Amino acid sequence: MLTVPDECVQWCATEPHDVAVLDDTVAIDLDWWNRRLERDEIPVQLRGRDEDGRVVESGQAFVRRDELAPGPLAPTDLESLYLCAAWLYSHRDRSRARRFVDVRSWRTPDKPFDVITAAFETCRTRPSLLDGGPFREWSGWPKAPGVGRPLLSLFCWATYDAGGERPQLLDQQAVASLIRHGWIGNPVAGNFTVKQYVRYTDLLHDWARRARTTPELVEMWLTRDWRRRVAEADDRRRHHRH
């Protein structure tokens, strides 16, 4: 069993969950996303809030993490997924290159959204995420055209409404940090099977219980810790060159 680093316990104790996690706000270029959604005939129009908190549909807008679930900014699961994508790929601390997500299935051109709709259903609760079925990839994840593991994990976090442990955001930096702290697992988050993802999520929940905090804060600390170590290594290399 891995020991929770003291630095993690100390940092999490100083960070209010509602502020650090739920209010984690990202600036999104709505025009960039909505032009591409319209071009590809995907029935989604992203929304966000301006600096005064009003809902807007164009220009730069702000979205909090707790607004990613279906609600005023994203009335449907499909809109929620695209809002998750815009939030994740625009977040300066998440190391995600901005790319457009095309969820249409070309195998069923007359019903291009049937496959992603089935994926939404299996993401709703954690037991169903582990069940086998025809809408599965070999890795156990639901078939979700164009959607990578990190994005799907964020959607699962945003839409989870059942009891038990909540799915957590799968971030490459957090995985790298865990491995440095002794976790034995797949080093590439994008290649995680569902079982590996569940191990990762279970560890975040375990550390959170022992640190008397939330798994979201544990994950945030892991990503911060990795970025700090990378920055320190970069500084040492620059110093060595000079």
C-alpha positions as CSV (number, residue, x, y, z in Angstrom):
1,M,0.0,0.0,0.0
2,L,1.4,3.4,-1.0
3,T,1.9,6.0,1.7
4,V,0.2,9.3,1.1
5,P,3.1,11.9,0.8
6,D,3.1,14.4,3.6
7,E,3.2,17.2,1.1
8,C,0.0,16.0,-0.4
9,V,-1.8,15.9,3.0
10,Q,-0.5,19.4,3.9
11,W,-1.5,20.9,0.5
12,C,-4.9,19.4,0.5
13,A,-5.6,20.6,4.0
14,T,-5.2,24.2,2.9
15,E,-7.3,24.0,-0.3
16,P,-11.1,24.3,0.0
17,H,-12.7,21.8,-2.4
18,D,-15.4,24.2,-3.6
19,V,-12.8,26.8,-4.5
20,A,-10.0,24.7,-5.8
21,V,-12.0,22.1,-7.7
22,L,-15.6,23.2,-8.4
23,D,-14.6,26.8,-9.1
24,D,-11.7,25.8,-11.3
25,T,-12.4,28.2,-14.2
26,V,-11.1,28.1,-17.7
27,A,-11.4,30.7,-20.5
28,I,-12.8,29.1,-23.7
29,D,-12.8,30.4,-27.3
30,L,-16.4,29.6,-28.1
31,D,-16.1,30.8,-31.7
32,W,-13.3,28.2,-32.4
33,W,-15.5,25.4,-31.1
34,N,-18.9,26.5,-32.5
35,R,-17.6,27.1,-36.0
36,R,-16.3,23.6,-36.2
37,L,-19.5,22.1,-34.6
38,E,-21.6,23.9,-37.3
39,R,-19.2,22.9,-40.1
40,D,-19.5,19.2,-39.1
41,E,-23.3,19.4,-38.5
42,I,-23.0,18.4,-34.9
43,P,-26.1,19.6,-33.0
44,V,-24.2,21.4,-30.3
45,Q,-23.6,25.1,-29.5
46,L,-21.3,25.7,-26.7
47,R,-22.1,28.3,-24.1
48,G,-20.1,30.0,-21.3
49,R,-20.3,33.0,-19.1
50,D,-18.9,36.5,-19.6
51,E,-17.1,38.4,-16.8
52,D,-20.4,39.4,-15.4
53,G,-21.7,35.9,-15.2
54,R,-24.2,36.1,-18.1
55,V,-24.5,33.2,-20.4
56,V,-23.0,33.9,-23.9
57,E,-22.6,31.9,-27.1
58,S,-19.7,33.6,-28.8
59,G,-16.3,35.1,-28.1
60,Q,-14.3,34.3,-25.0
61,A,-16.3,32.8,-22.2
62,F,-15.5,31.3,-18.8
63,V,-16.6,27.9,-17.6
64,R,-16.3,26.4,-14.1
65,R,-15.6,22.8,-13.5
66,D,-18.9,22.4,-11.7
67,E,-20.8,23.6,-14.8
68,L,-19.6,20.7,-17.0
69,A,-22.5,18.5,-16.1
70,P,-25.8,18.8,-18.1
71,G,-27.4,22.0,-16.9
72,P,-27.8,25.6,-18.0
73,L,-24.6,25.7,-20.1
74,A,-25.0,22.1,-21.4
75,P,-28.6,20.9,-21.5
76,T,-27.7,17.5,-23.1
77,D,-25.1,14.8,-22.6
78,L,-23.6,15.6,-26.0
79,E,-23.3,19.3,-25.1
80,S,-21.8,18.3,-21.8
81,L,-19.2,16.2,-23.5
82,Y,-18.1,19.0,-25.8
83,L,-18.1,21.5,-22.9
84,C,-15.8,19.0,-21.1
85,A,-13.6,18.9,-24.2
86,A,-13.4,22.6,-24.4
87,W,-12.6,23.0,-20.7
88,L,-10.0,20.2,-20.7
89,Y,-8.2,21.3,-23.9
90,S,-8.2,25.0,-22.8
91,H,-6.9,24.4,-19.3
92,R,-3.4,25.8,-18.9
93,D,-2.5,23.2,-16.2
94,R,-3.7,20.1,-18.0
95,S,-1.2,19.8,-20.9
96,R,-3.8,19.0,-23.4
97,A,-3.3,20.3,-27.0
98,R,-6.4,21.9,-28.3
99,R,-8.0,19.7,-30.9
100,F,-11.5,19.3,-32.2
101,V,-13.5,16.2,-31.2
102,D,-15.6,14.5,-33.8
103,V,-18.0,12.0,-32.2
104,R,-19.8,10.9,-35.3
105,S,-19.8,7.3,-36.3
106,W,-19.2,6.8,-40.0
107,R,-20.3,3.1,-39.8
108,T,-23.9,4.3,-39.3
109,P,-24.1,7.5,-41.4
110,D,-27.8,7.6,-41.1
111,K,-27.5,7.6,-37.3
112,P,-24.1,9.2,-36.7
113,F,-24.7,9.7,-32.9
114,D,-26.1,6.3,-31.9
115,V,-22.7,5.0,-30.8
116,I,-21.8,8.0,-28.6
117,T,-25.3,8.0,-27.1
118,A,-24.8,4.4,-26.1
119,A,-21.5,5.4,-24.5
120,F,-23.2,8.1,-22.5
121,E,-25.5,5.5,-20.9
122,T,-22.6,3.2,-19.8
123,C,-20.8,6.1,-18.3
124,R,-23.6,7.1,-16.0
125,T,-22.8,4.7,-13.2
126,R,-19.7,2.9,-12.2
127,P,-20.9,-0.7,-12.2
128,S,-22.1,-0.3,-15.8
129,L,-18.7,1.1,-16.8
130,L,-17.3,-2.3,-15.9
131,D,-19.9,-4.4,-17.6
132,G,-19.1,-6.0,-21.0
133,G,-21.3,-5.6,-24.0
134,P,-21.4,-4.9,-27.8
135,F,-20.7,-1.2,-27.4
136,R,-17.2,-1.9,-25.9
137,E,-13.7,-1.6,-27.1
138,W,-11.1,-4.4,-26.3
139,S,-10.0,-2.2,-23.4
140,G,-13.4,-2.2,-21.7
141,W,-14.1,1.4,-22.4
142,P,-17.4,2.3,-24.2
143,K,-17.0,2.9,-27.9
144,A,-16.8,6.6,-28.2
145,P,-15.6,7.9,-31.6
146,G,-13.0,10.6,-31.3
147,V,-13.0,10.6,-27.5
148,G,-9.8,9.8,-25.6
149,R,-9.6,8.3,-22.1
150,P,-8.9,11.6,-20.3
151,L,-11.9,13.3,-21.9
152,L,-14.2,10.4,-21.2
153,S,-13.0,10.2,-17.6
154,L,-13.9,13.9,-17.2
155,F,-17.3,13.4,-18.7
156,C,-17.8,10.4,-16.3
157,W,-16.8,12.7,-13.4
158,A,-19.2,15.5,-14.5
159,T,-22.3,13.3,-15.1
160,Y,-21.9,10.8,-12.3
161,D,-25.1,10.8,-10.2
162,A,-25.1,7.4,-8.4
163,G,-23.9,6.4,-5.0
164,G,-20.4,5.1,-4.3
165,E,-17.1,6.4,-5.4
166,R,-17.1,9.0,-8.1
167,P,-15.0,8.5,-11.3
168,Q,-12.0,10.8,-11.4
169,L,-10.2,12.8,-14.1
170,L,-7.5,10.7,-15.7
171,D,-4.5,13.1,-16.2
172,Q,-1.1,12.0,-17.7
173,Q,0.7,14.2,-15.2
174,A,-1.1,12.6,-12.2
175,V,-0.2,9.2,-13.6
176,A,3.5,10.1,-14.0
177,S,3.5,11.5,-10.5
178,L,1.9,8.4,-9.0
179,I,4.5,6.2,-10.7
180,R,7.3,8.4,-9.3
181,H,5.8,7.8,-5.8
182,G,5.9,4.0,-6.3
183,W,2.6,3.1,-8.0
184,I,3.0,0.2,-10.4
185,G,0.8,0.7,-13.5
186,N,0.6,1.7,-17.1
187,P,2.6,4.9,-17.5
188,V,0.5,6.2,-20.4
189,A,-2.9,7.4,-19.4
190,G,-4.2,7.3,-22.9
191,N,-3.7,3.6,-23.0
192,F,-5.4,2.7,-19.8
193,T,-7.9,-0.1,-19.8
194,V,-11.0,0.3,-17.7
195,K,-9.5,-2.0,-15.0
196,Q,-6.4,0.1,-14.9
197,Y,-8.5,3.3,-14.7
198,V,-10.5,1.8,-11.8
199,R,-7.2,1.0,-10.0
200,Y,-6.1,4.6,-10.5
201,T,-9.5,6.0,-9.3
202,D,-9.5,3.6,-6.3
203,L,-6.0,4.8,-5.3
204,L,-7.1,8.5,-5.4
205,H,-10.1,7.7,-3.2
206,D,-7.9,5.7,-0.8
207,W,-5.4,8.5,-0.5
208,A,-8.3,11.0,0.0
209,R,-9.7,8.9,2.9
210,R,-6.4,8.7,4.6
211,A,-5.6,12.4,4.1
212,R,-9.2,13.3,5.1
213,T,-9.7,15.2,1.9
214,T,-11.3,14.7,-1.5
215,P,-10.0,12.6,-4.4
216,E,-10.2,15.6,-6.7
217,L,-7.8,17.5,-4.5
218,V,-5.4,14.5,-4.4
219,E,-5.4,14.4,-8.2
220,M,-4.8,18.1,-8.4
221,W,-1.9,17.8,-6.0
222,L,-0.4,15.0,-8.1
223,T,-0.5,17.1,-11.3
224,R,0.9,20.1,-9.5
225,D,3.7,18.0,-8.0
226,W,4.6,16.7,-11.4
227,R,4.7,20.2,-13.0
228,R,6.8,21.4,-10.2
229,R,9.4,18.6,-10.7
230,V,9.4,19.2,-14.4
231,A,10.0,22.9,-13.9
232,E,12.8,22.2,-11.4
233,A,14.5,19.8,-13.9
234,D,14.2,22.4,-16.7
235,D,15.8,25.0,-14.4
236,R,18.7,22.6,-13.6
237,R,19.3,21.9,-17.3
238,R,19.3,25.7,-18.1
239,H,21.7,26.3,-15.3
240,H,24.0,23.5,-16.5
241,R,24.1,24.9,-20.0
242,H,25.3,28.2,-18.7
